[in-house]
């Protein structure tokens, strides 16, 4: 019996990844992502490392970028820190 498991990781991850890649270009075949938030931080670096090692990618900016928006707006500015992530498959 073949069983397909689908999972999605989502939430406020406090990671800002800017336009950095969440996959390995010469190995993974993933469509590009159009980011809104171009800033990065150390939480974002850790998130990217996790995604690459677990063969997952961010959905934000990739599936329907025309509907994307900032997920954090405050007096300090706008950011995207809430993500939906899914396996490459």
N, C-alpha and C positions, 0 to 999 in steps of 0.2 A: 504494500500500500504506500503510495506517495502522499506525503503530507507537506503542505506549504505553510510556512509560518511567516506572518507579516507583523512587523512591529514598527512603531514610530516613537521616537523620543522627542519630547517637546517640553518647553518651559523657559523660564527666565534663567539663562545660563551665565549672565553677566559677562559674556565674552564678546568682544568686538573684533571681528576678523577682517574688516575692510574688504579689499579686493583680492586677498590671498586665496589660494586654491585649497579646497577641501578634499582634494583627490590627487593622485599621482599621475601627471599627464601622459607619460610614456607607457603606463601600465593600465590605468582605468579609462574606460570609455564613457564619460559623463558629459552631458551638455553643459555649456557655460552658464554662469550665474551673473545676473546684473545686480550688484550691490547698491544700496542707497547710502549706507553709512560707510565711509572710507577710512574711519579711524580703526586702530588696533589696540589691544592691550594684552597683558600676560594671560588673563583668563581665555582670551581668544586663541592665543598660541597653544594653550593646553587643549582647548576644544578641537582645534585643527589636528593636533597630534592624535587625539582619541579617534576622530573620524577617519583619518587615514589608516590607522592600525586596525580599526574595526570594519573597514570597508563600508562606511556609511557616508552620506552626503547631506548637505543642507537643502531643504526644499525652497526656503525663502529666496526669492529672486530668480528662481530657476523654472518653475512651472508656469506661473501667471504673473510675471514681474509687473505688468501694467496695473495690478491690484495691490501690490506691495505698498507698505507705508512704514513709517517709523513706529517702533513698539515702545519707546520710552521718550516722552517729551516733558522737559522740566525747565526751570530757570537756567540750568546749566547747559541746556542744548537738547538736541535730538540724537537718538541712537537706535540701533537695532541690536537688542540683547536677548530677545525672545526668538527662539528658533524651533522649527520642525525639522527633524532629521530622520532619514530612512536608509535602509541598506541599498547598495547600488542595484541589486536585482529588482 
